[in-house]
Amino acid sequence: MKYRLAIIVGAAVVALAACNKNNPANNEASQIQANAENEAENVTAAGENEASNIMNSAENKAAAVKNEAQNEASAIKNQGENKAEAVKNSASNASENKSK
């Protein structure tokens, strides 16, 4: 009789343990953990997107500065070429006027 009672109690404990795995507290804990993991992934993704936006903005600003510098350099070069051409023309006109 004691042997049967021990088996029945053991089976009841096993059945109770199996039922407790799906209790509302465990389900709520699992949901909280899943929500935390999702939120962490969202924060990571948002951080990566912000970093990409900052890098793109910096690259665009760098390109704009580079283009502005190239344009200014071209303008200075053209101005120098125009002045040099004017000096050549002036010298050429002066020598033509002396010849006449």
BAKOL-143787 format. One record per atom (N, C-alpha, C, O): atom name; residue number from 1; x, y, z. Coordinates in Angstrom, 1 decimal. Example, Ala and Ser with C-alpha at 12.3 -4.5 7.8 and 13.67 -1.06 7.14 Angstrom:
residues 2
N	1	13.2	-5.7	7.8
CA	1	12.3	-4.5	7.8
C	1	13.2	-3.3	7.8
O	1	14.2	-3.3	8.5
N	2	12.8	-2.2	7.1
CA	2	13.7	-1.1	7.1
C	2	12.9	0.0	7.9
O	2	13.4	1.1	8.0
//
This chain:
residues 100
N	1	0.8	-1.2	0.0
CA	1	0.0	0.0	0.0
C	1	0.9	1.3	0.0
O	1	0.6	2.2	-0.7
N	2	1.9	1.2	0.9
CA	2	2.8	2.4	0.9
C	2	3.5	2.6	-0.4
O	2	3.8	3.7	-0.9
N	3	3.8	1.5	-1.1
CA	3	4.5	1.5	-2.4
C	3	3.6	2.2	-3.4
O	3	4.1	3.1	-4.1
N	4	2.3	1.9	-3.4
CA	4	1.4	2.5	-4.4
C	4	1.2	3.9	-4.1
O	4	1.1	4.8	-5.0
N	5	1.1	4.3	-2.8
CA	5	0.9	5.7	-2.4
C	5	2.1	6.5	-2.8
O	5	2.0	7.6	-3.3
N	6	3.3	6.0	-2.7
CA	6	4.5	6.7	-3.1
C	6	4.5	6.9	-4.6
O	6	4.9	8.0	-5.1
N	7	4.1	5.9	-5.4
CA	7	4.0	6.0	-6.8
C	7	3.0	7.1	-7.2
O	7	3.2	7.9	-8.1
N	8	1.9	7.1	-6.6
CA	8	0.8	8.0	-6.9
C	8	1.3	9.4	-6.6
O	8	1.0	10.4	-7.3
N	9	1.9	9.6	-5.4
CA	9	2.4	10.9	-5.0
C	9	3.5	11.4	-6.0
O	9	3.5	12.6	-6.4
N	10	4.3	10.5	-6.3
CA	10	5.4	10.8	-7.3
C	10	4.8	11.3	-8.6
O	10	5.3	12.2	-9.2
N	11	3.8	10.5	-9.1
CA	11	3.2	10.9	-10.4
C	11	2.5	12.2	-10.3
O	11	2.5	13.0	-11.2
N	12	1.9	12.5	-9.2
CA	12	1.2	13.8	-9.0
C	12	2.2	14.9	-9.0
O	12	1.9	16.0	-9.5
N	13	3.3	14.7	-8.3
CA	13	4.3	15.8	-8.3
C	13	4.9	16.0	-9.7
O	13	5.0	17.2	-10.1
N	14	5.1	15.0	-10.5
CA	14	5.6	15.2	-11.9
C	14	4.5	15.9	-12.7
O	14	4.9	16.8	-13.5
N	15	3.3	15.5	-12.5
CA	15	2.2	16.2	-13.3
C	15	2.1	17.6	-12.9
O	15	1.9	18.5	-13.7
N	16	2.2	17.9	-11.6
CA	16	2.1	19.3	-11.1
C	16	3.3	20.1	-11.6
O	16	3.1	21.3	-12.0
N	17	4.4	19.6	-11.7
CA	17	5.6	20.3	-12.2
C	17	5.4	20.6	-13.7
O	17	5.8	21.7	-14.1
N	18	4.9	19.6	-14.4
CA	18	4.6	19.8	-15.8
C	18	3.6	20.9	-16.0
O	18	3.7	21.7	-17.0
N	19	2.6	21.0	-15.2
CA	19	1.6	22.0	-15.3
C	19	2.1	23.4	-15.0
O	19	1.7	24.4	-15.6
N	20	3.0	23.5	-14.1
CA	20	3.6	24.8	-13.6
C	20	4.4	25.4	-14.7
O	20	4.6	26.6	-14.7
N	21	4.9	24.7	-15.7
CA	21	5.8	25.3	-16.7
C	21	5.0	26.3	-17.6
O	21	5.6	27.2	-18.1
N	22	3.7	26.1	-17.7
CA	22	2.9	26.9	-18.5
C	22	2.0	27.8	-17.7
O	22	0.9	28.3	-18.2
N	23	2.4	28.1	-16.5
CA	23	1.5	29.0	-15.7
C	23	1.6	30.5	-16.2
O	23	2.5	30.8	-16.9
N	24	0.6	31.3	-15.8
CA	24	0.6	32.7	-16.3
C	24	1.9	33.5	-15.9
O	24	2.3	34.3	-16.7
N	25	2.4	33.2	-14.7
CA	25	3.6	34.0	-14.4
C	25	4.8	33.7	-15.3
O	25	5.5	34.6	-15.7
N	26	5.0	32.4	-15.7
CA	26	6.0	32.1	-16.6
C	26	5.7	32.7	-18.0
O	26	6.7	33.1	-18.7
N	27	4.5	32.6	-18.4
CA	27	4.1	33.3	-19.7
C	27	4.4	34.8	-19.7
O	27	4.9	35.3	-20.7
N	28	4.1	35.4	-18.6
CA	28	4.3	36.8	-18.5
C	28	5.8	37.1	-18.5
O	28	6.3	38.1	-19.1
N	29	6.6	36.3	-17.8
CA	29	8.0	36.5	-17.8
C	29	8.6	36.3	-19.2
O	29	9.5	37.1	-19.6
N	30	8.1	35.3	-19.9
CA	30	8.6	35.1	-21.2
C	30	8.3	36.3	-22.1
O	30	9.1	36.7	-23.0
N	31	7.1	36.8	-22.0
CA	31	6.7	38.0	-22.8
C	31	7.5	39.2	-22.5
O	31	7.9	40.0	-23.4
N	32	7.8	39.4	-21.2
CA	32	8.6	40.6	-20.8
C	32	10.0	40.4	-21.4
O	32	10.6	41.4	-21.9
N	33	10.6	39.2	-21.3
CA	33	11.9	39.0	-21.9
C	33	11.9	39.2	-23.4
O	33	12.8	39.9	-24.0
N	34	10.9	38.7	-24.1
CA	34	10.8	38.9	-25.5
C	34	10.6	40.4	-25.9
O	34	11.2	40.9	-26.8
N	35	9.8	41.1	-25.1
CA	35	9.7	42.6	-25.3
C	35	11.0	43.3	-25.1
O	35	11.3	44.2	-25.9
N	36	11.7	42.9	-24.1
CA	36	13.0	43.6	-23.8
C	36	14.0	43.3	-25.0
O	36	14.7	44.2	-25.4
N	37	14.0	42.1	-25.5
CA	37	14.9	41.8	-26.6
C	37	14.5	42.6	-27.8
O	37	15.4	43.1	-28.5
N	38	13.2	42.7	-28.1
CA	38	12.8	43.5	-29.3
C	38	13.2	44.9	-29.1
O	38	13.6	45.6	-30.1
N	39	13.0	45.5	-27.9
CA	39	13.3	46.9	-27.7
C	39	14.8	47.1	-27.8
O	39	15.2	48.1	-28.4
N	40	15.6	46.2	-27.3
CA	40	17.1	46.3	-27.5
C	40	17.5	46.3	-29.0
O	40	18.3	47.0	-29.4
N	41	16.8	45.4	-29.8
CA	41	17.1	45.3	-31.2
C	41	16.7	46.6	-31.9
O	41	17.4	47.1	-32.8
N	42	15.6	47.2	-31.4
CA	42	15.1	48.5	-32.0
C	42	16.1	49.6	-31.7
O	42	16.4	50.5	-32.5
N	43	16.6	49.6	-30.5
CA	43	17.5	50.7	-30.1
C	43	18.8	50.5	-30.9
O	43	19.4	51.5	-31.3
N	44	19.3	49.3	-31.0
CA	44	20.5	49.1	-31.8
C	44	20.3	49.5	-33.3
O	44	21.2	50.2	-33.8
N	45	19.2	49.2	-33.9
CA	45	18.9	49.6	-35.2
C	45	18.8	51.1	-35.4
O	45	19.4	51.7	-36.3
N	46	18.2	51.7	-34.4
CA	46	18.1	53.2	-34.5
C	46	19.4	53.8	-34.3
O	46	19.7	54.8	-35.0
N	47	20.3	53.3	-33.5
CA	47	21.6	53.8	-33.3
C	47	22.5	53.6	-34.6
O	47	23.2	54.6	-35.0
N	48	22.3	52.5	-35.2
CA	48	23.1	52.3	-36.5
C	48	22.6	53.2	-37.6
O	48	23.4	53.7	-38.4
N	49	21.2	53.4	-37.6
CA	49	20.7	54.4	-38.6
C	49	21.2	55.8	-38.4
O	49	21.6	56.5	-39.3
N	50	21.2	56.2	-37.1
CA	50	21.7	57.5	-36.8
C	50	23.2	57.7	-37.2
O	50	23.6	58.7	-37.7
N	51	23.9	56.7	-36.9
CA	51	25.4	56.7	-37.2
C	51	25.5	56.8	-38.7
O	51	26.4	57.6	-39.2
N	52	24.8	56.1	-39.5
CA	52	24.8	56.1	-41.0
C	52	24.4	57.5	-41.4
O	52	25.1	58.1	-42.4
N	53	23.4	58.1	-40.9
CA	53	23.0	59.4	-41.3
C	53	24.1	60.5	-41.0
O	53	24.3	61.4	-41.8
N	54	24.7	60.3	-39.8
CA	54	25.8	61.3	-39.5
C	54	27.0	61.1	-40.4
O	54	27.5	62.1	-40.9
N	55	27.3	59.9	-40.8
CA	55	28.4	59.6	-41.7
C	55	28.1	60.2	-43.1
O	55	28.9	60.8	-43.7
N	56	26.8	60.0	-43.5
CA	56	26.4	60.5	-44.9
C	56	26.5	62.0	-44.9
O	56	26.9	62.6	-45.8
N	57	26.0	62.6	-43.8
CA	57	26.0	64.1	-43.7
C	57	27.4	64.6	-43.7
O	57	27.7	65.6	-44.4
N	58	28.3	64.0	-43.0
CA	58	29.7	64.4	-42.9
C	58	30.3	64.2	-44.3
O	58	31.1	65.1	-44.7
N	59	30.1	63.1	-45.0
CA	59	30.6	62.9	-46.3
C	59	30.1	64.0	-47.3
O	59	30.8	64.5	-48.1
N	60	28.8	64.4	-47.2
CA	60	28.3	65.4	-48.0
C	60	28.9	66.7	-47.7
O	60	29.2	67.5	-48.7
N	61	29.1	67.1	-46.5
CA	61	29.7	68.3	-46.1
C	61	31.2	68.4	-46.6
O	61	31.6	69.4	-47.1
N	62	31.9	67.3	-46.5
CA	62	33.2	67.2	-46.9
C	62	33.3	67.4	-48.5
O	62	34.2	68.1	-49.0
N	63	32.4	66.8	-49.2
CA	63	32.3	66.9	-50.6
C	63	32.0	68.4	-51.0
O	63	32.6	68.9	-52.0
N	64	31.1	69.0	-50.3
CA	64	30.8	70.4	-50.5
C	64	32.0	71.3	-50.3
O	64	32.2	72.2	-51.1
N	65	32.7	71.1	-49.2
CA	65	33.9	71.9	-49.0
C	65	35.0	71.7	-50.0
O	65	35.6	72.6	-50.5
N	66	35.1	70.4	-50.5
CA	66	36.1	70.1	-51.5
C	66	35.7	70.8	-52.8
O	66	36.6	71.4	-53.5
N	67	34.4	70.7	-53.2
CA	67	34.0	71.4	-54.4
C	67	34.2	72.9	-54.3
O	67	34.6	73.5	-55.3
N	68	33.9	73.5	-53.2
CA	68	34.0	74.9	-53.0
C	68	35.5	75.3	-53.2
O	68	35.8	76.3	-53.8
N	69	36.4	74.5	-52.6
CA	69	37.8	74.8	-52.7
C	69	38.3	74.7	-54.2
O	69	39.1	75.5	-54.6
N	70	37.8	73.6	-54.9
CA	70	38.2	73.5	-56.3
C	70	37.7	74.6	-57.1
O	70	38.4	75.1	-58.0
N	71	36.4	75.1	-56.8
CA	71	35.9	76.2	-57.6
C	71	36.7	77.5	-57.3
O	71	37.0	78.2	-58.3
N	72	37.1	77.7	-56.1
CA	72	37.8	78.9	-55.7
C	72	39.2	78.8	-56.4
O	72	39.7	79.8	-56.9
N	73	39.8	77.6	-56.4
CA	73	41.1	77.5	-57.0
C	73	41.0	77.7	-58.5
O	73	41.9	78.4	-59.1
N	74	40.0	77.2	-59.1
CA	74	39.8	77.4	-60.6
C	74	39.6	78.9	-60.9
O	74	40.2	79.4	-61.8
N	75	38.9	79.6	-60.0
CA	75	38.7	81.0	-60.2
C	75	40.0	81.8	-60.1
O	75	40.2	82.7	-60.9
N	76	40.8	81.5	-59.1
CA	76	42.1	82.1	-58.9
C	76	43.0	81.8	-60.1
O	76	43.7	82.7	-60.6
N	77	43.0	80.6	-60.6
CA	77	43.8	80.2	-61.7
C	77	43.4	81.0	-63.0
O	77	44.2	81.5	-63.7
N	78	42.1	81.1	-63.2
CA	78	41.5	81.8	-64.3
C	78	41.9	83.3	-64.3
O	78	42.2	83.9	-65.2
N	79	41.8	83.8	-63.1
CA	79	42.1	85.2	-62.9
C	79	43.6	85.5	-63.2
O	79	43.9	86.5	-63.8
N	80	44.4	84.6	-62.7
CA	80	45.8	84.7	-63.0
C	80	46.1	84.6	-64.5
O	80	46.9	85.4	-65.0
N	81	45.5	83.7	-65.2
CA	81	45.7	83.5	-66.6
C	81	45.2	84.8	-67.3
O	81	45.8	85.2	-68.3
N	82	44.1	85.3	-66.9
CA	82	43.6	86.5	-67.6
C	82	44.5	87.7	-67.4
O	82	44.8	88.5	-68.3
N	83	45.1	87.9	-66.2
CA	83	46.0	88.9	-65.9
C	83	47.3	88.7	-66.7
O	83	47.8	89.7	-67.3
N	84	47.8	87.5	-66.8
CA	84	49.0	87.2	-67.6
C	84	48.7	87.5	-69.1
O	84	49.6	88.1	-69.7
N	85	47.5	87.1	-69.6
CA	85	47.2	87.4	-70.9
C	85	47.1	88.9	-71.2
O	85	47.5	89.4	-72.2
N	86	46.6	89.6	-70.2
CA	86	46.5	91.1	-70.3
C	86	47.9	91.7	-70.4
O	86	48.1	92.6	-71.2
N	87	48.8	91.2	-69.6
CA	87	50.2	91.7	-69.6
C	87	50.8	91.4	-70.9
O	87	51.5	92.3	-71.5
N	88	50.6	90.2	-71.5
CA	88	51.2	89.9	-72.8
C	88	50.6	90.8	-73.9
O	88	51.4	91.3	-74.7
N	89	49.3	91.0	-73.8
CA	89	48.7	91.8	-74.8
C	89	49.2	93.3	-74.7
O	89	49.4	93.9	-75.7
N	90	49.4	93.7	-73.5
CA	90	49.9	95.1	-73.3
C	90	51.3	95.2	-73.8
O	90	51.6	96.2	-74.5
N	91	52.1	94.2	-73.6
CA	91	53.5	94.3	-74.0
C	91	53.5	94.2	-75.6
O	91	54.3	94.8	-76.2
N	92	52.7	93.3	-76.1
CA	92	52.6	93.2	-77.5
C	92	52.1	94.5	-78.2
O	92	52.7	94.9	-79.2
N	93	51.1	95.1	-77.6
CA	93	50.7	96.4	-78.2
C	93	51.7	97.5	-78.1
O	93	51.8	98.3	-79.0
N	94	52.5	97.5	-77.0
CA	94	53.5	98.5	-76.8
C	94	54.6	98.3	-77.9
O	94	55.1	99.3	-78.4
N	95	55.0	97.0	-78.1
CA	95	56.0	96.8	-79.1
C	95	55.5	97.1	-80.5
O	95	56.3	97.6	-81.4
N	96	54.2	96.9	-80.8
CA	96	53.7	97.2	-82.1
C	96	53.6	98.8	-82.3
O	96	53.8	99.3	-83.4
N	97	53.3	99.5	-81.2
CA	97	53.2	100.9	-81.3
C	97	54.6	101.5	-81.5
O	97	54.7	102.5	-82.2
N	98	55.7	100.9	-81.0
CA	98	57.0	101.4	-81.2
C	98	57.5	101.2	-82.6
O	98	58.2	102.0	-83.2
N	99	57.0	100.1	-83.2
CA	99	57.4	99.8	-84.6
C	99	56.8	100.8	-85.5
O	99	57.3	101.0	-86.6
N	100	55.7	101.3	-85.2
CA	100	55.0	102.2	-86.2
C	100	55.6	103.5	-86.2
O	100	55.1	104.4	-87.0
//
